[in-house]
Amino acid sequence: VKPTNKMAERALLRIDQKLNGTEEGMKTSIAGQVQRLIQQARDPANLSRIFCGWQAFL
């Protein structure tokens, strides 16, 4: 029996899913993946985590 690292296996599975375009159990096109990434990148909740001095009014 070969020991395995379950956390590493889950991380690799998630990476594989992302590379294959599967998000939340749904397969999406490349254009759909790009659109979702752009939306996530523009989300103020995500932007505020990037830089502690970031302010929405700037």
DSSP file (Angstrom, degrees, kcal/mol; ACC not computed):
  #  RESIDUE AA STRUCTURE BP1 BP2  ACC     N-H-->O    O-->H-N    N-H-->O    O-->H-N    TCO  KAPPA ALPHA  PHI   PSI    X-CA   Y-CA   Z-CA
    1    1 A V              0   0    0      0, 0.0     0, 0.0     0, 0.0     0, 0.0   0.000 360.0 360.0 360.0 127.0    0.0    0.0    0.0
    2    2 A K        -     0   0    0      1,-0.0     2,-0.1     0, 0.0     0, 0.0  -0.786 360.0-123.8 -93.8 126.1    1.4    3.3   -1.1
    3    3 A P        -     0   0    0      0, 0.0     2,-0.3     0, 0.0    -1,-0.0  -0.424  31.5-165.0 -68.3 143.1    0.9    6.3    1.3
    4    4 A T        -     0   0    0     -2,-0.1     2,-0.8     4,-0.0     3,-0.1  -0.916  23.9-128.4-128.8 156.5   -0.8    9.2   -0.3
    5    5 A N     >  -     0   0    0     -2,-0.3     4,-2.3     1,-0.2     5,-0.2  -0.895  18.9-165.4-103.3 104.5   -1.3   12.9    0.6
    6    6 A K  H  > S+     0   0    0     -2,-0.8     4,-2.3     1,-0.2     5,-0.2   0.851  87.1  54.0 -61.9 -36.8   -5.0   13.5    0.3
    7    7 A M  H  > S+     0   0    0      2,-0.2     4,-2.2     1,-0.2    -1,-0.2   0.920 110.1  47.1 -65.1 -42.3   -4.6   17.3    0.3
    8    8 A A  H  > S+     0   0    0      1,-0.2     4,-2.6     2,-0.2    -2,-0.2   0.899 110.7  52.6 -65.2 -40.2   -2.1   17.1   -2.6
    9    9 A E  H  X S+     0   0    0     -4,-2.3     4,-2.3     1,-0.2    -2,-0.2   0.908 109.8  48.3 -61.9 -42.0   -4.5   14.8   -4.5
   10   10 A R  H  X S+     0   0    0     -4,-2.3     4,-2.3     2,-0.2    -1,-0.2   0.903 111.4  50.6 -64.5 -40.9   -7.4   17.2   -4.1
   11   11 A A  H  X S+     0   0    0     -4,-2.2     4,-2.1     1,-0.2    -2,-0.2   0.920 112.1  46.8 -63.7 -43.3   -5.2   20.1   -5.2
   12   12 A L  H  X S+     0   0    0     -4,-2.6     4,-2.5     1,-0.2    -1,-0.2   0.878 110.6  52.5 -67.1 -37.2   -4.1   18.2   -8.3
   13   13 A L  H  X S+     0   0    0     -4,-2.3     4,-2.4     2,-0.2    -1,-0.2   0.913 109.7  49.3 -62.6 -42.3   -7.6   17.2   -9.1
   14   14 A R  H  X S+     0   0    0     -4,-2.3     4,-2.4     2,-0.2    -2,-0.2   0.895 110.6  49.9 -64.8 -40.6   -8.8   20.8   -8.9
   15   15 A I  H  X S+     0   0    0     -4,-2.1     4,-2.6     2,-0.2    -2,-0.2   0.927 110.7  50.2 -62.7 -44.4   -5.9   21.9  -11.2
   16   16 A D  H  X S+     0   0    0     -4,-2.5     4,-1.7     1,-0.2    -2,-0.2   0.905 110.2  50.4 -60.0 -42.6   -6.9   19.2  -13.7
   17   17 A Q  H  <>S+     0   0    0     -4,-2.4     5,-3.0     2,-0.2     4,-0.3   0.918 110.9  48.5 -62.3 -43.7  -10.5   20.4  -13.5
   18   18 A K  H ><5S+     0   0    0     -4,-2.4     3,-1.3     1,-0.2    -2,-0.2   0.916 110.4  50.9 -63.8 -42.6   -9.5   24.0  -14.2
   19   19 A L  H 3<5S+     0   0    0     -4,-2.6    -1,-0.2     1,-0.3    -2,-0.2   0.811 111.4  48.9 -65.0 -28.9   -7.3   23.0  -17.1
   20   20 A N  T 3<5S-     0   0    0     -4,-1.7    -1,-0.3    -5,-0.2    -2,-0.2   0.407 119.3-110.2 -90.8   1.7  -10.2   21.0  -18.6
   21   21 A G  T < 5 +     0   0    0     -3,-1.3     7,-2.6    -4,-0.3     2,-0.6   0.711  68.0 144.4  81.2  20.9  -12.6   23.8  -18.2
   22   22 A T  E   < +A   27   0A   0     -5,-3.0     2,-0.4     5,-0.2    -1,-0.2  -0.842  18.7 171.5 -97.7 122.0  -14.7   22.3  -15.4
   23   23 A E  E >   -A   26   0A   0      3,-2.9     3,-1.7    -2,-0.6    -5,-0.0  -0.986  69.9 -14.4-133.0 122.2  -16.0   24.8  -12.9
   24   24 A E  T 3  S-     0   0    0     -2,-0.4    -1,-0.1     1,-0.3     3,-0.1   0.870 129.1 -53.0  54.1  40.7  -18.6   23.9  -10.2
   25   25 A G  T 3  S+     0   0    0      1,-0.2     2,-0.4    -3,-0.0    -1,-0.3   0.470 117.5 109.2  79.4   1.8  -19.4   20.6  -12.1
   26   26 A M  E <   -A   23   0A   0     -3,-1.7    -3,-2.9    -5,-0.0     2,-0.4  -0.930  64.5-133.9-116.2 135.4  -20.1   22.4  -15.4
   27   27 A K  E     -A   22   0A   0     -2,-0.4     2,-0.3    -5,-0.2    -5,-0.2  -0.711  28.8-170.8 -84.1 131.5  -17.9   22.2  -18.5
   28   28 A T        -     0   0    0     -7,-2.6     2,-0.0    -2,-0.4     0, 0.0  -0.867  21.6-110.4-123.5 158.4  -17.4   25.6  -20.1
   29   29 A S     >  -     0   0    0     -2,-0.3     4,-2.4     1,-0.1     5,-0.2  -0.245  37.0-103.5 -75.5 169.8  -15.8   26.8  -23.3
   30   30 A I  H  > S+     0   0    0      1,-0.2     4,-2.6     2,-0.2     5,-0.2   0.920 125.1  51.4 -61.3 -43.3  -12.5   28.7  -23.5
   31   31 A A  H  > S+     0   0    0      1,-0.2     4,-2.4     2,-0.2    -1,-0.2   0.895 109.8  50.1 -61.1 -39.7  -14.5   31.9  -24.1
   32   32 A G  H  > S+     0   0    0      2,-0.2     4,-2.2     1,-0.2    -1,-0.2   0.889 110.1  49.9 -64.9 -39.7  -16.6   31.2  -21.0
   33   33 A Q  H  X S+     0   0    0     -4,-2.4     4,-2.4     2,-0.2    -2,-0.2   0.920 111.3  48.7 -64.2 -43.8  -13.5   30.5  -18.9
   34   34 A V  H  X S+     0   0    0     -4,-2.6     4,-2.4     1,-0.2    -2,-0.2   0.923 111.2  50.1 -62.7 -44.3  -11.9   33.8  -20.0
   35   35 A Q  H  X S+     0   0    0     -4,-2.4     4,-2.3     1,-0.2    -1,-0.2   0.911 110.9  49.1 -60.8 -43.2  -15.1   35.7  -19.3
   36   36 A R  H  X S+     0   0    0     -4,-2.2     4,-2.4     1,-0.2    -1,-0.2   0.903 110.9  50.1 -64.2 -41.4  -15.3   34.2  -15.8
   37   37 A L  H  X S+     0   0    0     -4,-2.4     4,-2.4     2,-0.2    -1,-0.2   0.895 110.2  50.2 -64.5 -39.5  -11.7   35.0  -15.0
   38   38 A I  H  X S+     0   0    0     -4,-2.4     4,-1.8     2,-0.2    -2,-0.2   0.921 110.7  49.6 -63.9 -43.3  -12.2   38.6  -16.2
   39   39 A Q  H  X S+     0   0    0     -4,-2.3     4,-0.7     1,-0.2    -2,-0.2   0.914 112.2  47.6 -61.7 -42.7  -15.3   38.9  -13.9
   40   40 A Q  H >< S+     0   0    0     -4,-2.4     3,-0.6     1,-0.2    -1,-0.2   0.888 110.7  52.0 -65.3 -38.3  -13.3   37.5  -11.0
   41   41 A A  H 3< S+     0   0    0     -4,-2.4    -1,-0.2     1,-0.2    -2,-0.2   0.816 112.7  45.0 -68.2 -29.9  -10.4   39.8  -11.6
   42   42 A R  H 3< S+     0   0    0     -4,-1.8    -1,-0.2    -5,-0.1    -2,-0.2   0.515  83.2 116.9 -91.4  -5.9  -12.7   42.9  -11.7
   43   43 A D    XX  -     0   0    0     -4,-0.7     4,-2.4    -3,-0.6     3,-1.0  -0.482  63.6-141.9 -66.1 121.6  -14.7   41.9   -8.6
   44   44 A P  H 3> S+     0   0    0      0, 0.0     4,-2.2     0, 0.0    -1,-0.2   0.818 100.6  60.1 -55.5 -32.4  -14.1   44.6   -5.9
   45   45 A A  H 34 S+     0   0    0      1,-0.2     4,-0.4     2,-0.2    -2,-0.1   0.881 110.7  40.6 -64.3 -36.5  -14.0   41.9   -3.2
   46   46 A N  H X> S+     0   0    0     -3,-1.0     3,-0.9    -6,-0.2     4,-0.6   0.875 112.8  54.4 -77.7 -38.5  -11.0   40.3   -4.9
   47   47 A L  H >X S+     0   0    0     -4,-2.4     3,-1.1     1,-0.2     4,-0.9   0.875 101.3  59.1 -62.6 -37.2   -9.4   43.6   -5.8
   48   48 A S  H 3< S+     0   0    0     -4,-2.2    -1,-0.2     1,-0.3     6,-0.2   0.728 101.0  56.5 -67.7 -19.6   -9.4   44.7   -2.1
   49   49 A R  H <4 S+     0   0    0     -3,-0.9    -1,-0.3    -4,-0.4    -2,-0.2   0.698  95.9  66.4 -81.4 -19.6   -7.4   41.6   -1.2
   50   50 A I  H << S+     0   0    0     -3,-1.1     2,-0.4    -4,-0.6    -2,-0.2   0.935 113.4  17.6 -69.2 -47.2   -4.5   42.5   -3.6
   51   51 A F    ><  -     0   0    0     -4,-0.9     3,-2.1     1,-0.1    -1,-0.2  -0.989  65.1-145.3-134.2 123.6   -3.4   45.7   -1.8
   52   52 A C  T 3  S+     0   0    0     -2,-0.4    -1,-0.1     1,-0.3    -2,-0.1   0.737 101.7  52.3 -63.0 -22.2   -4.2   46.6    1.7
   53   53 A G  T 3  S+     0   0    0      2,-0.1    -1,-0.3    -3,-0.0     2,-0.1   0.389  79.9 125.3 -93.5   4.1   -4.4   50.3    0.8
   54   54 A W    <   -     0   0    0     -3,-2.1     2,-0.4    -6,-0.2     3,-0.0  -0.411  40.1-169.2 -66.8 134.4   -6.8   49.9   -2.1
   55   55 A Q    >   -     0   0    0     -2,-0.1     3,-1.6     1,-0.1    -2,-0.1  -0.989  25.6-136.6-128.0 136.5   -9.9   52.0   -1.8
   56   56 A A  T 3  S+     0   0    0     -2,-0.4    -1,-0.1     1,-0.3    -2,-0.0   0.775 102.5  59.9 -62.0 -27.1  -13.0   51.6   -4.0
   57   57 A F  T 3         0   0    0      1,-0.2    -1,-0.3    -3,-0.0    -3,-0.0   0.564 360.0 360.0 -81.8  -6.5  -13.3   55.3   -4.4
   58   58 A L    <         0   0    0     -3,-1.6    -1,-0.2     0, 0.0    -2,-0.1   0.471 360.0 360.0 -79.9 360.0   -9.9   55.7   -6.1
